[in-house]
Amino acid sequence: MTADELQSLIEEAAYHHAVGEPDAAVLRLERATAAAPGSFEAWHALAEVLFSQRRLDEALRAGERAHALNPADLFINTTLSRIWMERGDKAKAEHFGAQAKIQGWREQLKGSP
């Protein structure tokens, strides 16, 4: 799968998710992650779609795969925080929430004169 094909698949999934077709979104994202297991974007999108469906165990697995690929990403840390909060593990939710804040501060500092 080329990078353009992967990006198109992720965009199609985002469209299906936005119009209320989460199963179609999941199918596309599962194809994307199978074809490109190193795609942070595909894993993160899959985590978000599964989370929106309250498929928390699957969302956590996808989120952890994305986090392994890019642990410094603010948004995946936020996603994992939300998943852990829904699963009832406040300590883990707070850990990932703190990581997201740290990444946010780093981004702000990069933009400072």
N, C-alpha and C positions, 0 to 999 in steps of 0.2 A: 504494500500500500504506500503510495507516495504521500508526501507531506500535505499536498493540496487535497488529496482524497480523504486523508485523515481529518483535515480541517473542515471539509465539507460535511463529513459524517457527524462531527461534533456540532456544527451549526444546524444541521437537520434535526439533531436530537434536541437542541435548545429550542428550535421552533416547535417541535412536537410537545415539549414540556410546557411551553408558553401557551399553547392553544388547548391544553388540557388532555393531552394524549401521552400520559407518562409511560405507558407500556411500550409505545412506539419509540419513545426517547431511550428507555432502558435497552431495548433491542439494539438500537444503533450504537449506543455507548458500549455495550458488551462486545459488539463487533469491533469497535475501535480499540478497546483495550486488549482484545485477543490479537488483533493485527499489529498493534503497536503497544506492547506492555510497558514500554518506557515513556509513554505519553502522560505527563503530569496532568495536562488539561483534560484528557479523557477520563482519567481516574477521578479527578476532582469533580467534574461534571456528573459522573455516575454517582458519586457520594451524595451530591446535592439532590439529584432526582430521587434516589432511593430514600433519602431522608424525608423528602416531601411526601413520599408514600408511606412513611412511618415503618419502613423496612430497615429497622435500626441496626440489626446485626450485619446485614449486607452493606448498609451505608458505612458502618464502621470499618469493615474490611476494605472497601474501596477508598475510604478516607485515609486509612493507614498506608495503603499502597501509594497514594498521592504524596502523603507526608514523607514516606521513605525516599521518594524521588526529589522532593524539594522541601525540606523541613523548615527552611527560613521563610516560606511564603506566609504572609499575614492571613490570607483568606483560608488556606487549608487549616491553619491553627484555629481560626474562628469556627470553621465547619466542624472540626473535631470537638471543640468546646460545646457546641450546640448538641452534637450527637451524644456526648457523654452526659450532658445535663438531662436530656430526654431519657437516657438509660438509668438515671438516678445516681450517678457517681459524681457528686459535687466536687470532690477533690481533683479528679481527673479533668473535669470541666474547667475548674479554676486554673489548673496547670496550663491547659491549652489556651485559655483566655489570656493568661499572663504572657504566654509566648506571643500571642497576636499583638498585645499592647507593645511589647518590646520591639517587634518587627515594625509596628506603626511608628514608634519613636525613631527607629533607625531610618525609616523612609523620610521622616520629617527632617532629621539632621542632615541627610544627604541633600535635601533641597534648600537648606539654610545657607545664606551668604557667608 
